[in-house]
Amino acid sequence: MKITDKNTKNVFVMPKIEYKLLNRAKKSELKVLYYIYENGGEIDIKKAVRDLEETEQSILSSIAYLRGAGIISDEEPEEEQKRPRKKGVVITPKDVKNGKSATVGRTSYTLDEISKAREKDEKFGSLVSYLEKQTGHLYNAAEQGIIMYLYDTLGINYEVIMGVAQYCTSLGKTSVRYIERTVENINEKGIKTYTELENYLGAEKKRNDYEEKVRKIIGAESRALTKSEKTHIASWKDNFNSSGELVSYAYEKTIAKINKPQVSYMSKILESWHENGLKTPEDVDAYYKKNKESENAGGGKLDFDLEDFFEKPDLK
């Protein structure tokens, strides 16, 4: 894929980009933008996948955003059009002005083309109207182009896009770019129908509710959880099916043992309780009482003891 600068011709200069576009861009999109300019306008998709450690879909989606934002386009300088075309797509930086094309994906949509698509395809027309109503403003060419890319180029079910838009706006996220990212993430998870989307969002809500409950238990309401903590907490719900009551009891045991809240330590406790079939604080107490009685009667060491099961963390 060859990208040329129609203004400076042989010299490829990074264009001035509005701050709002940079603020909305994902890390992968900024990486692709820098990669394009660092390589003088050349981008080999397969090589970029290796160099940037991104998926091919991520690379193409990033290019789609850069096009939709008006930073690059498929328009070639007149002198370039006279030369033999190389295999691939020629992209040039451009300024977005009213009436010019809104480019996304591998297709450049003009306002006229988008209008005709809305008239010809009732579902697409309803989709754009629905998103405009949900987000509270009329979409410009670039925004409509993004929706057309999701619906037409990626072939995502219009009901799924509507459902995701409704979910995003319920969170106060009305940006078309936020909706686009969420739709792409949903699509990458293999969710193709509205029913599958409902099931997924329902499961996500349960996970989020569970995580919020745990945050309150461990006193982490005012800070963000680390990736490791999130992984541990997810396992408590998905793998151990630990109730909030049991998590709270594990928290108490952790504080009693190491005098500080520590999710990894709690995770060891909950894992051992799960392996021993202990589902409530009462189960835990009964289990320890039974083992304590066995120890006293036999004069030997307990078969189960916290000190045996849990290696104390380094508190330095």
PANU-402556 format. One record per residue (C-alpha): chain; residue in one letter; z, x, y. Coordinates in steps of 0.02 Angstrom, whole numbers, padded with zeros to 5 digits. Example, Ala and Ser with C-alpha at 12.3 -4.5 7.8 and 13.67 -1.06 7.14 Angstrom:
<nodes>
<node mol="A" type="A" w="00390" u="00615" v="-00225"/>
<node mol="A" type="S" w="00357" u="00684" v="-00053"/>
</nodes>
This chain:
<nodes>
<node mol="A" type="M" w="00000" u="00000" v="00000"/>
<node mol="A" type="K" w="-00053" u="00074" v="00168"/>
<node mol="A" type="I" w="00037" u="00033" v="00329"/>
<node mol="A" type="T" w="-00040" u="00093" v="00493"/>
<node mol="A" type="D" w="00014" u="00083" v="00674"/>
<node mol="A" type="K" w="-00124" u="-00003" v="00773"/>
<node mol="A" type="N" w="-00052" u="00058" v="00939"/>
<node mol="A" type="T" w="-00030" u="00244" v="00905"/>
<node mol="A" type="K" w="-00163" u="00258" v="00767"/>
<node mol="A" type="N" w="-00126" u="00421" v="00676"/>
<node mol="A" type="V" w="00051" u="00439" v="00742"/>
<node mol="A" type="F" w="00173" u="00321" v="00661"/>
<node mol="A" type="V" w="00313" u="00277" v="00782"/>
<node mol="A" type="M" w="00464" u="00170" v="00743"/>
<node mol="A" type="P" w="00445" u="00011" v="00848"/>
<node mol="A" type="K" w="00578" u="-00062" v="00960"/>
<node mol="A" type="I" w="00662" u="-00201" v="00861"/>
<node mol="A" type="E" w="00772" u="-00339" v="00932"/>
<node mol="A" type="Y" w="00955" u="-00316" v="00891"/>
<node mol="A" type="K" w="00968" u="-00491" v="00820"/>
<node mol="A" type="L" w="00837" u="-00447" v="00689"/>
<node mol="A" type="L" w="00932" u="-00290" v="00640"/>
<node mol="A" type="N" w="01096" u="-00387" v="00632"/>
<node mol="A" type="R" w="01018" u="-00513" v="00513"/>
<node mol="A" type="A" w="00933" u="-00384" v="00402"/>
<node mol="A" type="K" w="01005" u="-00341" v="00233"/>
<node mol="A" type="K" w="01036" u="-00161" v="00182"/>
<node mol="A" type="S" w="00886" u="-00165" v="00066"/>
<node mol="A" type="E" w="00773" u="-00224" v="00209"/>
<node mol="A" type="L" w="00830" u="-00084" v="00324"/>
<node mol="A" type="K" w="00806" u="00041" v="00183"/>
<node mol="A" type="V" w="00628" u="-00020" v="00156"/>
<node mol="A" type="L" w="00591" u="-00016" v="00343"/>
<node mol="A" type="Y" w="00652" u="00163" v="00358"/>
<node mol="A" type="Y" w="00560" u="00210" v="00198"/>
<node mol="A" type="I" w="00395" u="00142" v="00267"/>
<node mol="A" type="Y" w="00410" u="00239" v="00429"/>
<node mol="A" type="E" w="00481" u="00395" v="00348"/>
<node mol="A" type="N" w="00326" u="00401" v="00237"/>
<node mol="A" type="G" w="00205" u="00380" v="00381"/>
<node mol="A" type="G" w="00161" u="00201" v="00338"/>
<node mol="A" type="E" w="00131" u="00227" v="00152"/>
<node mol="A" type="I" w="00230" u="00131" v="00022"/>
<node mol="A" type="D" w="00200" u="00137" v="-00164"/>
<node mol="A" type="I" w="00301" u="-00008" v="-00232"/>
<node mol="A" type="K" w="00339" u="00071" v="-00401"/>
<node mol="A" type="K" w="00388" u="00236" v="-00320"/>
<node mol="A" type="A" w="00495" u="00145" v="-00191"/>
<node mol="A" type="V" w="00587" u="00056" v="-00332"/>
<node mol="A" type="R" w="00637" u="00226" v="-00402"/>
<node mol="A" type="D" w="00671" u="00312" v="-00235"/>
<node mol="A" type="L" w="00772" u="00171" v="-00158"/>
<node mol="A" type="E" w="00852" u="00113" v="-00321"/>
<node mol="A" type="E" w="00800" u="-00066" v="-00283"/>
<node mol="A" type="T" w="00710" u="-00194" v="-00391"/>
<node mol="A" type="E" w="00526" u="-00231" v="-00363"/>
<node mol="A" type="Q" w="00573" u="-00408" v="-00308"/>
<node mol="A" type="S" w="00696" u="-00335" v="-00183"/>
<node mol="A" type="I" w="00560" u="-00221" v="-00110"/>
<node mol="A" type="L" w="00435" u="-00364" v="-00096"/>
<node mol="A" type="S" w="00566" u="-00480" v="-00021"/>
<node mol="A" type="S" w="00612" u="-00347" v="00106"/>
<node mol="A" type="I" w="00430" u="-00327" v="00156"/>
<node mol="A" type="A" w="00420" u="-00516" v="00168"/>
<node mol="A" type="Y" w="00566" u="-00517" v="00290"/>
<node mol="A" type="L" w="00490" u="-00378" v="00396"/>
<node mol="A" type="R" w="00329" u="-00476" v="00404"/>
<node mol="A" type="G" w="00415" u="-00641" v="00441"/>
<node mol="A" type="A" w="00514" u="-00557" v="00579"/>
<node mol="A" type="G" w="00351" u="-00497" v="00657"/>
<node mol="A" type="I" w="00387" u="-00312" v="00635"/>
<node mol="A" type="I" w="00237" u="-00286" v="00521"/>
<node mol="A" type="S" w="00084" u="-00391" v="00479"/>
<node mol="A" type="D" w="-00079" u="-00392" v="00381"/>
<node mol="A" type="E" w="-00186" u="-00374" v="00536"/>
<node mol="A" type="E" w="-00289" u="-00214" v="00538"/>
<node mol="A" type="P" w="-00357" u="-00121" v="00689"/>
<node mol="A" type="E" w="-00544" u="-00152" v="00712"/>
<node mol="A" type="E" w="-00588" u="00027" v="00667"/>
<node mol="A" type="E" w="-00487" u="00010" v="00506"/>
<node mol="A" type="Q" w="-00579" u="-00148" v="00458"/>
<node mol="A" type="K" w="-00743" u="-00050" v="00457"/>
<node mol="A" type="R" w="-00677" u="00076" v="00331"/>
<node mol="A" type="P" w="-00679" u="00048" v="00141"/>
<node mol="A" type="R" w="-00522" u="-00045" v="00091"/>
<node mol="A" type="K" w="-00397" u="00044" v="-00019"/>
<node mol="A" type="K" w="-00319" u="-00053" v="-00160"/>
<node mol="A" type="G" w="-00165" u="-00142" v="-00097"/>
<node mol="A" type="V" w="-00113" u="-00220" v="00068"/>
<node mol="A" type="V" w="-00135" u="-00145" v="00241"/>
<node mol="A" type="I" w="00011" u="-00185" v="00356"/>
<node mol="A" type="T" w="00028" u="-00147" v="00541"/>
<node mol="A" type="P" w="00171" u="-00169" v="00664"/>
<node mol="A" type="K" w="00143" u="-00312" v="00786"/>
<node mol="A" type="D" w="00225" u="-00416" v="00921"/>
<node mol="A" type="V" w="00261" u="-00598" v="00882"/>
<node mol="A" type="K" w="00185" u="-00717" v="01008"/>
<node mol="A" type="N" w="00162" u="-00905" v="01006"/>
<node mol="A" type="G" w="00010" u="-00955" v="00905"/>
<node mol="A" type="K" w="00001" u="-00795" v="00805"/>
<node mol="A" type="S" w="00029" u="-00789" v="00619"/>
<node mol="A" type="A" w="00199" u="-00795" v="00535"/>
<node mol="A" type="T" w="00182" u="-00675" v="00390"/>
<node mol="A" type="V" w="00288" u="-00672" v="00235"/>
<node mol="A" type="G" w="00263" u="-00610" v="00058"/>
<node mol="A" type="R" w="00083" u="-00562" v="00024"/>
<node mol="A" type="T" w="00015" u="-00710" v="00123"/>
<node mol="A" type="S" w="-00005" u="-00732" v="00311"/>
<node mol="A" type="Y" w="00024" u="-00911" v="00366"/>
<node mol="A" type="T" w="-00036" u="-00970" v="00537"/>
<node mol="A" type="L" w="00045" u="-01118" v="00622"/>
<node mol="A" type="D" w="-00112" u="-01217" v="00585"/>
<node mol="A" type="E" w="-00102" u="-01173" v="00400"/>
<node mol="A" type="I" w="00081" u="-01221" v="00393"/>
<node mol="A" type="S" w="00047" u="-01387" v="00480"/>
<node mol="A" type="K" w="-00092" u="-01426" v="00357"/>
<node mol="A" type="A" w="00021" u="-01379" v="00211"/>
<node mol="A" type="R" w="00155" u="-01498" v="00275"/>
<node mol="A" type="E" w="00027" u="-01639" v="00288"/>
<node mol="A" type="K" w="-00054" u="-01602" v="00120"/>
<node mol="A" type="D" w="00103" u="-01571" v="00017"/>
<node mol="A" type="E" w="00230" u="-01708" v="00044"/>
<node mol="A" type="K" w="00366" u="-01609" v="-00044"/>
<node mol="A" type="F" w="00343" u="-01457" v="00068"/>
<node mol="A" type="G" w="00339" u="-01566" v="00223"/>
<node mol="A" type="S" w="00500" u="-01653" v="00168"/>
<node mol="A" type="L" w="00578" u="-01484" v="00129"/>
<node mol="A" type="V" w="00547" u="-01413" v="00303"/>
<node mol="A" type="S" w="00605" u="-01574" v="00387"/>
<node mol="A" type="Y" w="00763" u="-01577" v="00280"/>
<node mol="A" type="L" w="00807" u="-01396" v="00323"/>
<node mol="A" type="E" w="00775" u="-01426" v="00507"/>
<node mol="A" type="K" w="00892" u="-01575" v="00502"/>
<node mol="A" type="Q" w="01024" u="-01480" v="00403"/>
<node mol="A" type="T" w="01022" u="-01329" v="00519"/>
<node mol="A" type="G" w="01006" u="-01430" v="00679"/>
<node mol="A" type="H" w="00850" u="-01353" v="00754"/>
<node mol="A" type="L" w="00661" u="-01354" v="00736"/>
<node mol="A" type="Y" w="00590" u="-01205" v="00642"/>
<node mol="A" type="N" w="00467" u="-01089" v="00725"/>
<node mol="A" type="A" w="00317" u="-01013" v="00636"/>
<node mol="A" type="A" w="00414" u="-00868" v="00560"/>
<node mol="A" type="E" w="00552" u="-00982" v="00494"/>
<node mol="A" type="Q" w="00429" u="-01106" v="00420"/>
<node mol="A" type="G" w="00336" u="-00959" v="00345"/>
<node mol="A" type="I" w="00494" u="-00902" v="00256"/>
<node mol="A" type="I" w="00518" u="-01075" v="00181"/>
<node mol="A" type="M" w="00335" u="-01080" v="00130"/>
<node mol="A" type="Y" w="00357" u="-00910" v="00048"/>
<node mol="A" type="L" w="00504" u="-00974" v="-00055"/>
<node mol="A" type="Y" w="00417" u="-01136" v="-00102"/>
<node mol="A" type="D" w="00235" u="-01082" v="-00118"/>
<node mol="A" type="T" w="00236" u="-00896" v="-00159"/>
<node mol="A" type="L" w="00393" u="-00886" v="-00266"/>
<node mol="A" type="G" w="00369" u="-01063" v="-00332"/>
<node mol="A" type="I" w="00552" u="-01113" v="-00315"/>
<node mol="A" type="N" w="00590" u="-01297" v="-00344"/>
<node mol="A" type="Y" w="00602" u="-01387" v="-00176"/>
<node mol="A" type="E" w="00758" u="-01481" v="-00234"/>
<node mol="A" type="V" w="00842" u="-01314" v="-00272"/>
<node mol="A" type="I" w="00800" u="-01250" v="-00097"/>
<node mol="A" type="M" w="00869" u="-01410" v="-00022"/>
<node mol="A" type="G" w="01027" u="-01397" v="-00126"/>
<node mol="A" type="V" w="01055" u="-01217" v="-00075"/>
<node mol="A" type="A" w="01025" u="-01261" v="00108"/>
<node mol="A" type="Q" w="01154" u="-01400" v="00096"/>
<node mol="A" type="Y" w="01278" u="-01279" v="00017"/>
<node mol="A" type="C" w="01248" u="-01146" v="00150"/>
<node mol="A" type="T" w="01266" u="-01266" v="00296"/>
<node mol="A" type="S" w="01427" u="-01335" v="00220"/>
<node mol="A" type="L" w="01493" u="-01158" v="00242"/>
<node mol="A" type="G" w="01434" u="-01153" v="00422"/>
<node mol="A" type="K" w="01288" u="-01038" v="00378"/>
<node mol="A" type="T" w="01133" u="-01112" v="00462"/>
<node mol="A" type="S" w="01024" u="-00956" v="00478"/>
<node mol="A" type="V" w="00860" u="-00971" v="00384"/>
<node mol="A" type="R" w="00883" u="-00790" v="00331"/>
<node mol="A" type="Y" w="01052" u="-00830" v="00252"/>
<node mol="A" type="I" w="00975" u="-00978" v="00163"/>
<node mol="A" type="E" w="00830" u="-00870" v="00105"/>
<node mol="A" type="R" w="00945" u="-00736" v="00033"/>
<node mol="A" type="T" w="01050" u="-00866" v="-00057"/>
<node mol="A" type="V" w="00895" u="-00951" v="-00129"/>
<node mol="A" type="E" w="00828" u="-00783" v="-00190"/>
<node mol="A" type="N" w="00997" u="-00740" v="-00270"/>
<node mol="A" type="I" w="01001" u="-00909" v="-00356"/>
<node mol="A" type="N" w="00822" u="-00885" v="-00416"/>
<node mol="A" type="E" w="00862" u="-00712" v="-00486"/>
<node mol="A" type="K" w="01001" u="-00791" v="-00590"/>
<node mol="A" type="G" w="00869" u="-00896" v="-00678"/>
<node mol="A" type="I" w="00920" u="-01061" v="-00598"/>
<node mol="A" type="K" w="00765" u="-01170" v="-00592"/>
<node mol="A" type="T" w="00822" u="-01351" v="-00577"/>
<node mol="A" type="Y" w="00939" u="-01450" v="-00465"/>
<node mol="A" type="T" w="01051" u="-01492" v="-00614"/>
<node mol="A" type="E" w="01068" u="-01306" v="-00654"/>
<node mol="A" type="L" w="01109" u="-01274" v="-00471"/>
<node mol="A" type="E" w="01244" u="-01408" v="-00471"/>
<node mol="A" type="N" w="01323" u="-01333" v="-00627"/>
<node mol="A" type="Y" w="01316" u="-01158" v="-00553"/>
<node mol="A" type="L" w="01391" u="-01209" v="-00385"/>
<node mol="A" type="G" w="01525" u="-01309" v="-00475"/>
<node mol="A" type="A" w="01574" u="-01157" v="-00578"/>
<node mol="A" type="E" w="01571" u="-01048" v="-00422"/>
<node mol="A" type="K" w="01687" u="-01168" v="-00331"/>
<node mol="A" type="K" w="01811" u="-01161" v="-00475"/>
<node mol="A" type="R" w="01804" u="-00971" v="-00472"/>
<node mol="A" type="N" w="01829" u="-00967" v="-00284"/>
<node mol="A" type="D" w="01973" u="-01091" v="-00293"/>
<node mol="A" type="Y" w="02056" u="-00988" v="-00429"/>
<node mol="A" type="E" w="02034" u="-00829" v="-00329"/>
<node mol="A" type="E" w="02111" u="-00910" v="-00175"/>
<node mol="A" type="K" w="02260" u="-00968" v="-00279"/>
<node mol="A" type="V" w="02286" u="-00790" v="-00342"/>
<node mol="A" type="R" w="02271" u="-00719" v="-00166"/>
<node mol="A" type="K" w="02416" u="-00830" v="-00113"/>
<node mol="A" type="I" w="02519" u="-00778" v="-00263"/>
<node mol="A" type="I" w="02498" u="-00591" v="-00231"/>
<node mol="A" type="G" w="02509" u="-00605" v="-00041"/>
<node mol="A" type="A" w="02330" u="-00551" v="-00008"/>
<node mol="A" type="E" w="02279" u="-00697" v="00104"/>
<node mol="A" type="S" w="02255" u="-00587" v="00257"/>
<node mol="A" type="R" w="02148" u="-00452" v="00177"/>
<node mol="A" type="A" w="01988" u="-00439" v="00077"/>
<node mol="A" type="L" w="02003" u="-00408" v="-00110"/>
<node mol="A" type="T" w="01928" u="-00249" v="-00179"/>
<node mol="A" type="K" w="01785" u="-00257" v="-00303"/>
<node mol="A" type="S" w="01904" u="-00200" v="-00441"/>
<node mol="A" type="E" w="02030" u="-00335" v="-00397"/>
<node mol="A" type="K" w="01895" u="-00468" v="-00399"/>
<node mol="A" type="T" w="01839" u="-00410" v="-00571"/>
<node mol="A" type="H" w="02017" u="-00417" v="-00640"/>
<node mol="A" type="I" w="02049" u="-00589" v="-00567"/>
<node mol="A" type="A" w="01885" u="-00657" v="-00635"/>
<node mol="A" type="S" w="01936" u="-00596" v="-00809"/>
<node mol="A" type="W" w="02102" u="-00688" v="-00796"/>
<node mol="A" type="K" w="02007" u="-00851" v="-00776"/>
<node mol="A" type="D" w="01853" u="-00823" v="-00883"/>
<node mol="A" type="N" w="01925" u="-00717" v="-01024"/>
<node mol="A" type="F" w="02111" u="-00756" v="-01030"/>
<node mol="A" type="N" w="02112" u="-00933" v="-00958"/>
<node mol="A" type="S" w="02275" u="-00887" v="-00870"/>
<node mol="A" type="S" w="02351" u="-01029" v="-00770"/>
<node mol="A" type="G" w="02415" u="-01005" v="-00593"/>
<node mol="A" type="E" w="02590" u="-01025" v="-00661"/>
<node mol="A" type="L" w="02564" u="-00884" v="-00786"/>
<node mol="A" type="V" w="02485" u="-00772" v="-00653"/>
<node mol="A" type="S" w="02635" u="-00803" v="-00542"/>
<node mol="A" type="Y" w="02752" u="-00752" v="-00684"/>
<node mol="A" type="A" w="02650" u="-00594" v="-00715"/>
<node mol="A" type="Y" w="02667" u="-00556" v="-00530"/>
<node mol="A" type="E" w="02856" u="-00572" v="-00542"/>
<node mol="A" type="K" w="02859" u="-00456" v="-00694"/>
<node mol="A" type="T" w="02751" u="-00330" v="-00602"/>
<node mol="A" type="I" w="02864" u="-00326" v="-00450"/>
<node mol="A" type="A" w="03016" u="-00308" v="-00563"/>
<node mol="A" type="K" w="02937" u="-00160" v="-00652"/>
<node mol="A" type="I" w="02850" u="-00060" v="-00515"/>
<node mol="A" type="N" w="02920" u="-00137" v="-00355"/>
<node mol="A" type="K" w="02747" u="-00176" v="-00283"/>
<node mol="A" type="P" w="02605" u="-00297" v="-00315"/>
<node mol="A" type="Q" w="02466" u="-00217" v="-00416"/>
<node mol="A" type="V" w="02323" u="-00318" v="-00488"/>
<node mol="A" type="S" w="02276" u="-00190" v="-00622"/>
<node mol="A" type="Y" w="02455" u="-00190" v="-00687"/>
<node mol="A" type="M" w="02460" u="-00380" v="-00687"/>
<node mol="A" type="S" w="02296" u="-00378" v="-00783"/>
<node mol="A" type="K" w="02374" u="-00276" v="-00923"/>
<node mol="A" type="I" w="02519" u="-00398" v="-00935"/>
<node mol="A" type="L" w="02406" u="-00551" v="-00938"/>
<node mol="A" type="E" w="02292" u="-00471" v="-01067"/>
<node mol="A" type="S" w="02438" u="-00436" v="-01185"/>
<node mol="A" type="W" w="02504" u="-00613" v="-01163"/>
<node mol="A" type="H" w="02332" u="-00682" v="-01201"/>
<node mol="A" type="E" w="02317" u="-00575" v="-01358"/>
<node mol="A" type="N" w="02484" u="-00641" v="-01417"/>
<node mol="A" type="G" w="02440" u="-00822" v="-01380"/>
<node mol="A" type="L" w="02564" u="-00842" v="-01238"/>
<node mol="A" type="K" w="02503" u="-00976" v="-01118"/>
<node mol="A" type="T" w="02657" u="-01022" v="-01014"/>
<node mol="A" type="P" w="02809" u="-00932" v="-00942"/>
<node mol="A" type="E" w="02911" u="-01025" v="-01073"/>
<node mol="A" type="D" w="02801" u="-00952" v="-01211"/>
<node mol="A" type="V" w="02830" u="-00779" v="-01140"/>
<node mol="A" type="D" w="03019" u="-00800" v="-01131"/>
<node mol="A" type="A" w="03027" u="-00870" v="-01307"/>
<node mol="A" type="Y" w="02921" u="-00726" v="-01372"/>
<node mol="A" type="Y" w="03032" u="-00592" v="-01294"/>
<node mol="A" type="K" w="03191" u="-00682" v="-01349"/>
<node mol="A" type="K" w="03128" u="-00689" v="-01528"/>
<node mol="A" type="N" w="03084" u="-00505" v="-01528"/>
<node mol="A" type="K" w="03251" u="-00460" v="-01450"/>
<node mol="A" type="E" w="03343" u="-00554" v="-01587"/>
<node mol="A" type="S" w="03239" u="-00466" v="-01719"/>
<node mol="A" type="E" w="03281" u="-00298" v="-01643"/>
<node mol="A" type="N" w="03467" u="-00334" v="-01642"/>
<node mol="A" type="A" w="03466" u="-00400" v="-01820"/>
<node mol="A" type="G" w="03366" u="-00257" v="-01890"/>
<node mol="A" type="G" w="03440" u="-00120" v="-01786"/>
<node mol="A" type="G" w="03267" u="-00054" v="-01756"/>
<node mol="A" type="K" w="03147" u="-00041" v="-01611"/>
<node mol="A" type="L" w="03050" u="-00193" v="-01553"/>
<node mol="A" type="D" w="02874" u="-00212" v="-01619"/>
<node mol="A" type="F" w="02825" u="-00264" v="-01444"/>
<node mol="A" type="D" w="02892" u="-00196" v="-01281"/>
<node mol="A" type="L" w="02821" u="-00188" v="-01107"/>
<node mol="A" type="E" w="02846" u="-00001" v="-01101"/>
<node mol="A" type="D" w="02739" u="00019" v="-01257"/>
<node mol="A" type="F" w="02599" u="-00091" v="-01195"/>
<node mol="A" type="F" w="02586" u="-00041" v="-01014"/>
<node mol="A" type="E" w="02563" u="00134" v="-00950"/>
<node mol="A" type="K" w="02646" u="00142" v="-00782"/>
<node mol="A" type="P" w="02521" u="00174" v="-00641"/>
<node mol="A" type="D" w="02528" u="00327" v="-00534"/>
<node mol="A" type="L" w="02623" u="00272" v="-00380"/>
<node mol="A" type="K" w="02601" u="00431" v="-00281"/>
</nodes>
